[in-house]
Amino acid sequence: MTRIVERFAVGPIVGESGDTHVRVFGALPQGRLTAGQKFLWGRIRWREEGQSQWSDVRRFRLNGNFDGSGVVILNGLRPGGRYEYQAGWVSDEEPAELDWSAASEGSFVTNQPDADQTRFLFGSCCYRFVGFDGKIQDDRADKIFAEMSDLSTREKPDFVLFGGDQVYADSLYNIGAADNRGEFSSLYRESFAQPKLARLLRETNSYMILDDHEIENNWPERANADRWTSKYPAAIKAYQIYQASHSPAAPLNEAGTYLDRDPDRFWYTFSRGPADFFVMDVRTERVLSRWSWQRRMISEEQEQAFVRWLDTDPDRIKVLVTSVVLFPEQRRPFRGKDAWEGFRYQRQRLLTAMAQSRSRKLVVLSGDVHASLYANLTLNGGKQVHSWTCSGLFWPTALMAFRWYRPMIRVPGLLYGGWGRPLGQVNVPGQVFSDNAFSMVAFTEEGARFDLYDRRRRHVAEASQEIRWS
């Protein structure tokens, strides 16, 4: 008897990969499993590029408690290897000969720890207009992923990094916003199943972190008891399933063979070649207060972990990923309290830690503001921090008023700490590009390159930047 391996409704999504392992996510059609049902229906096989022999078939569990999804961990891979795979599902746990003709095909690459460079795609903020029926109304947002996929096929970057707002649960603000677990799950299914994005996610390793629109605009500014107890748990459960599960935030068992439990935090670290990444969660740990010195964007635990990370292997490139902008600041009257400029005391501690650390190759990647630009900060003492902002992947023309423009930014100028003392000098030497875009980032032992591409994959030289480590 032969069984057909069916395509996943969402996925496969290739997530985090280490030197010898990778995570792959897949989800069944909606409603195929109900809560409490768990079956070994997932199927995957893989081989290194250029080889003809497939691995033995790996079965993995799909869980109705997680919207019919599952994550499989592939181990025993070769560092720096490029692999191809086939994945899908069957509706029976019994062993049988498999027909792979309908299965999805994809590829992934493992980390080469002694590599002298790494390259990756980076972008954030992909708005999709969701109608009252919960369906995405057009394919405009998906088109930029075709360009990213084509560039990925040609250039073969190590991974793609998404810096927040991968979905918009509030595309019409309060009207029709996702409010319960079913609506949030449906939003992810609609968004991640769009064909161009689906292709990119199955063919390129990906890392993701949330921002406000995975919950609601400027979360938790308008949070009340009802939102904390109903909307927030629903949004976070969907985020755990569709983004965090295939990231380093989801803990593995001691043997590293399966997901051990739900994550108890969403920030995480990973390494690629010569670079170490600290991916901050700047949304779910916020403490808002009328007293500015008591406001916190991240927990004390996350802050201290970041400080320790800075001085671990300080000769490596240190990349902070924060979904909201660390610098530059906005001019009045545009200045707000949602980005780091509204949390000056904690920002001062982070930048002071950078200034005092032994690390000298310091980069910040951010999104949120619907514009792309390079900025640098010369800290007191002369150390340089380089910032690359790339946002948004898609933002409708009708909402152009909600973009950053150069006249809104206070540069050149001093960046001040919570006590009114200057921390350093900010400069933006290139163009501020206020349109849909994505970027290719490259790090080497000598320096870094930030290349910006518009929605038609045309290189935006005026906003791109090349640097050398000082």
C-alpha positions in Angstrom: 0.0 0.0 0.0 1.3 3.5 -0.9 0.3 6.7 0.9 0.6 10.1 -0.6 2.5 12.7 1.4 0.2 15.7 1.4 1.4 19.3 1.4 1.1 21.2 4.7 -1.5 24.0 4.8 1.2 26.3 6.4 4.8 25.5 5.9 7.2 23.8 5.8 9.0 26.7 7.4 12.7 26.3 7.9 13.7 27.9 11.2 16.7 28.0 13.4 19.8 26.0 12.5 22.9 25.4 14.5 26.1 23.7 13.4 24.5 20.2 13.2 20.8 20.7 13.5 17.8 22.5 12.0 14.1 23.1 13.0 11.3 22.6 10.4 7.7 23.6 11.1 4.5 22.4 9.4 0.7 22.8 10.0 -2.2 20.7 8.9 -5.3 22.2 7.2 -7.4 24.0 9.8 -9.6 21.8 11.9 -8.0 18.6 10.8 -7.0 17.9 14.5 -9.0 19.0 17.5 -7.6 19.9 21.0 -6.0 16.8 22.7 -5.4 15.0 19.4 -1.7 14.3 18.7 -0.5 12.0 15.9 2.8 11.1 14.3 1.5 12.3 10.9 4.4 14.5 9.9 6.9 13.1 7.4 10.3 14.5 6.2 13.4 13.3 4.4 16.5 15.2 3.5 19.9 14.9 1.7 22.9 17.1 1.2 22.9 19.1 -2.1 24.5 17.1 -4.9 23.7 13.7 -3.3 21.2 11.2 -4.7 20.4 9.2 -1.6 17.7 10.5 0.7 17.8 10.0 4.5 15.5 7.6 6.2 12.0 9.0 6.6 11.6 10.9 9.9 8.1 10.9 11.5 7.1 13.7 13.8 4.1 14.7 15.9 1.4 17.1 14.8 -0.6 18.5 17.7 -4.2 19.7 17.9 -3.4 21.8 20.9 -1.1 23.8 18.6 -3.5 24.4 15.8 -2.5 21.1 14.1 1.2 22.0 13.8 4.5 20.4 14.7 8.2 21.1 14.7 10.8 18.4 13.8 14.4 18.7 14.8 16.9 17.2 12.2 20.2 16.3 13.9 23.5 14.9 12.8 24.0 17.4 9.9 27.3 18.7 8.6 28.4 22.2 9.7 28.2 24.6 6.8 26.2 22.1 4.7 23.5 22.9 2.2 20.6 20.5 2.2 17.4 19.9 0.3 14.3 18.2 1.8 10.8 17.0 1.1 8.1 17.3 3.8 4.4 16.9 4.3 1.8 14.8 6.2 -0.2 11.6 6.0 -3.4 10.7 7.9 -2.2 7.4 9.4 0.6 6.5 11.8 1.2 3.1 10.3 4.4 2.6 8.3 3.8 2.4 4.5 5.5 3.1 1.3 5.3 6.8 0.6 4.6 8.7 -2.6 6.4 12.1 -2.3 5.2 13.6 -5.6 2.8 16.0 -3.9 5.1 16.9 -1.0 6.7 20.3 -0.5 10.4 20.7 -1.4 12.8 23.1 0.2 16.3 23.8 1.3 18.3 24.9 4.3 21.9 25.5 5.4 23.7 24.8 8.7 26.1 27.2 10.4 29.8 27.1 9.7 31.2 28.3 13.1 34.6 29.2 11.7 33.3 31.1 8.6 34.8 34.5 8.1 31.5 36.1 6.8 27.8 35.8 7.0 25.1 37.3 4.7 21.3 37.4 5.3 18.1 39.1 4.2 16.6 41.5 6.7 13.2 43.4 6.8 10.2 44.1 8.9 6.6 45.3 9.0 4.4 43.5 6.4 0.9 45.1 6.4 -1.9 43.1 4.9 -5.4 44.4 4.6 -7.7 41.9 6.3 -11.4 42.2 5.6 -14.3 41.7 8.0 -14.4 38.0 6.9 -10.8 37.5 8.3 -9.4 37.0 4.8 -6.6 38.9 3.2 -8.1 41.0 0.4 -5.2 41.1 -2.1 -1.7 39.9 -2.9 0.1 43.2 -2.8 2.0 42.4 0.4 3.2 39.1 -1.0 4.9 40.5 -4.1 8.1 41.7 -2.3 8.7 38.1 -1.1 9.0 37.0 -4.7 11.9 39.5 -5.1 13.4 38.3 -1.9 13.1 34.6 -2.9 14.7 35.3 -6.3 17.6 37.1 -4.7 17.9 34.3 -2.2 18.1 31.7 -5.0 20.8 33.7 -6.8 22.9 34.9 -3.8 22.3 32.0 -1.3 22.3 34.0 1.9 22.6 32.1 5.2 19.1 33.1 6.5 16.4 35.7 6.5 15.7 37.8 9.7 12.3 39.3 10.2 12.4 42.2 12.7 8.7 42.4 13.8 5.1 43.0 12.6 5.2 39.8 10.5 1.4 40.0 10.8 -1.0 42.9 11.5 -3.7 41.7 13.9 -5.2 45.2 13.7 -5.0 46.2 10.1 -8.1 48.5 10.5 -7.1 49.5 14.0 -10.0 48.6 16.3 -12.4 47.6 13.5 -12.3 43.9 13.0 -9.1 43.4 15.0 -8.2 39.8 15.9 -9.5 39.2 19.4 -9.5 35.5 20.2 -7.3 32.4 19.5 -9.2 31.3 16.4 -8.9 34.8 14.8 -5.2 35.1 15.6 -4.5 31.6 14.3 -6.5 32.3 11.1 -4.5 35.5 10.6 -1.2 33.5 10.6 -2.6 30.8 8.4 -3.7 33.4 5.8 -0.5 35.4 6.0 2.2 32.6 6.1 0.4 30.6 3.4 0.6 33.4 0.8 2.6 31.7 -2.0 5.6 34.0 -2.4 6.3 34.2 1.3 5.6 30.5 1.7 8.3 29.8 -0.9 10.9 32.0 0.9 10.1 30.3 4.2 10.5 26.8 2.9 13.7 27.6 1.0 15.6 29.8 3.4 16.4 29.5 7.1 14.4 32.2 9.0 14.5 33.9 12.4 11.6 36.0 13.7 10.7 38.3 16.6 7.4 40.0 17.4 6.5 43.7 17.7 3.3 45.4 18.6 1.0 44.5 15.7 1.2 40.8 16.5 -1.0 41.9 19.4 -2.3 45.4 18.8 -0.8 48.9 17.9 1.6 50.2 20.6 1.0 47.3 22.9 0.6 47.5 25.9 -0.3 51.2 25.9 -4.1 50.6 25.9 -4.0 47.3 27.8 -6.7 46.8 30.4 -7.9 43.8 32.4 -9.9 42.4 29.5 -7.1 42.7 27.0 -4.6 41.1 29.4 -6.8 38.1 30.1 -8.3 37.5 26.7 -6.6 39.2 23.7 -3.0 38.9 24.9 -3.0 35.2 25.7 -4.7 34.5 22.4 -2.1 36.6 20.5 0.8 35.1 22.4 -0.4 31.5 21.8 -0.6 32.1 18.1 2.9 33.8 18.2 4.3 30.8 20.0 2.9 28.4 17.4 3.8 30.2 14.2 6.9 32.2 15.1 8.6 31.2 18.3 8.4 27.4 17.9 11.0 27.3 15.2 13.3 29.8 16.8 15.9 29.3 19.6 13.3 30.8 22.1 11.5 27.4 22.2 13.5 25.1 24.5 14.6 21.7 23.3 14.9 18.6 25.5 18.3 17.7 26.8 19.1 15.5 23.8 18.1 18.3 21.4 15.6 16.0 19.6 12.2 17.6 20.2 10.5 20.8 21.7 10.5 20.3 25.4 7.9 22.9 26.5 6.4 26.3 25.8 9.0 29.2 25.9 9.1 31.2 29.2 10.7 34.1 27.3 10.8 35.2 23.7 14.3 36.9 23.5 17.1 34.6 22.3 20.6 34.5 20.9 22.2 32.7 18.0 25.5 32.8 16.0 26.3 32.8 12.4 29.9 32.7 11.2 31.8 35.6 12.8 28.6 37.3 14.2 26.6 36.8 17.4 23.0 38.0 17.5 20.9 39.1 20.5 17.3 39.2 19.4 15.4 41.3 22.0 11.8 41.0 23.0 10.8 44.6 23.5 7.0 44.0 23.7 6.0 41.5 26.3 8.2 42.6 29.2 7.4 46.3 29.2 6.7 48.2 32.4 4.9 51.5 31.8 4.9 54.2 34.4 4.2 57.9 34.7 7.7 58.2 36.2 10.2 58.1 33.3 12.9 56.5 35.4 10.7 53.5 36.3 9.7 52.7 32.6 11.3 49.5 31.3 11.1 48.1 27.8 12.8 44.8 28.7 13.0 42.9 32.0 16.0 43.1 34.3 16.7 39.5 33.4 16.9 40.3 29.7 18.9 43.4 30.3 21.5 41.6 32.4 21.7 38.8 29.8 22.4 41.4 27.1 25.2 42.9 29.2 26.8 39.5 29.8 26.5 38.6 26.1 28.4 41.8 25.1 31.5 40.5 26.9 31.3 36.9 25.8 33.8 36.4 22.9 34.2 40.2 22.5 36.3 39.9 19.3 33.2 38.7 17.4 30.7 41.0 15.7 27.9 41.8 18.2 24.4 42.4 16.6 21.5 43.6 18.7 18.1 43.1 17.1 15.4 45.4 18.5 12.1 45.7 16.7 11.9 49.4 17.7 14.5 52.0 16.9 17.3 52.6 19.4 18.5 55.7 17.6 18.1 58.2 16.0 15.3 60.0 17.8 12.4 61.9 16.2 12.0 65.7 16.4 9.1 67.2 18.3 6.2 67.1 17.7 6.7 63.6 16.2 8.5 62.2 19.3 6.6 59.5 21.1 6.9 57.0 24.0 6.7 53.7 22.1 10.3 53.4 20.9 13.5 53.6 22.9 13.3 57.4 23.1 10.5 56.9 25.5 12.6 54.6 27.7 15.7 56.8 28.0 17.0 55.5 31.4 17.1 51.9 30.3 18.5 52.9 26.9 21.2 54.8 28.7 22.2 51.6 30.6 22.3 49.6 27.4 24.5 52.1 25.6 26.7 52.5 28.7 27.2 48.8 28.7 28.2 48.9 25.0 30.7 51.7 25.7 32.2 49.9 28.7 32.3 46.4 27.1 35.3 44.9 25.4 33.3 44.4 22.2 34.1 46.9 19.4 32.1 45.6 16.5 28.7 46.8 17.5 25.6 46.8 15.2 21.9 47.5 15.9 19.2 46.2 13.5 15.7 47.6 13.9 12.3 48.1 12.1 8.9 49.6 13.0 9.1 53.1 11.5 8.2 52.3 7.8 11.5 53.7 6.5 15.0 52.4 5.9 18.2 54.2 6.9 21.8 53.8 8.2 22.8 55.8 11.3 25.9 55.8 13.5 26.4 56.8 17.1 29.8 57.9 18.3 29.7 57.2 22.0 31.5 59.3 24.6 35.0 57.9 24.4 34.9 57.3 20.7 33.4 53.9 20.3 31.1 53.5 17.3 27.7 51.8 17.2 26.2 51.2 13.7 22.4 51.1 13.2 20.6 49.7 10.2 16.8 50.2 10.1 14.8 48.4 7.4 11.0 48.8 7.3 8.5 48.1 5.9 8.3 45.2 3.6 4.9 46.4 2.6 3.0 49.5 3.7 0.0 50.8 1.7 0.3 54.1 -0.2 -3.0 55.2 1.5 -1.1 55.2 4.9 2.0 57.1 3.8 1.4 59.6 6.6 2.6 56.9 9.0 6.1 56.7 7.6 9.4 58.2 8.8 10.8 61.0 6.7 14.2 62.7 7.1 12.6 66.0 8.4 11.1 64.0 11.3 14.5 62.9 12.5 16.7 64.9 14.9 20.1 64.6 13.2 22.8 65.4 13.3 22.7 65.9 17.0 23.5 64.6 20.5 21.7 61.6 21.9 20.8 62.2 25.6 20.3 59.8 28.5 17.7 59.7 31.1 19.4 62.3 33.3 19.9 64.8 30.4 23.5 64.0 29.9 24.7 63.4 26.3 25.6 59.8 25.5 27.2 60.5 22.1 26.7 62.0 18.6 24.3 60.6 16.1 24.7 61.0 12.3 22.7 59.8 9.3 25.0 60.2 6.3 22.8 58.7 3.6 19.2 58.9 2.4 16.1 58.0 4.4 14.2 55.7 2.1 10.5 55.9 2.8 9.0 53.2 0.7 8.7 49.4 0.6 12.1 47.7 0.9 14.2 44.8 2.1 17.9 44.5 2.6 20.9 42.2 2.3 23.3 42.5 5.2 26.8 41.1 5.1 29.3 40.9 8.0 33.0 40.1 7.6 36.0 40.3 9.8 36.8 43.7 8.1 33.5 45.4 8.2 29.8 45.3 7.2 27.6 46.1 4.2 24.0 47.1 4.2 22.4 46.9 0.8 18.8 48.2 0.4 16.4 47.0 -2.4 13.1 48.4 -3.3 10.0 46.4 -4.0 11.1 45.7 -7.5 14.6 44.6 -6.4 16.3 47.7 -7.6 19.3 48.6 -5.5 18.9 51.8 -3.5 22.5 53.0 -3.4 21.7 56.4 -1.7 20.4 54.6 1.4 22.9 51.7 1.4 26.1 51.8 3.4 29.4 50.1 3.7 31.5 50.4 6.9 34.8 49.3 8.4 35.2 48.4 12.0 37.1 51.1 13.9 
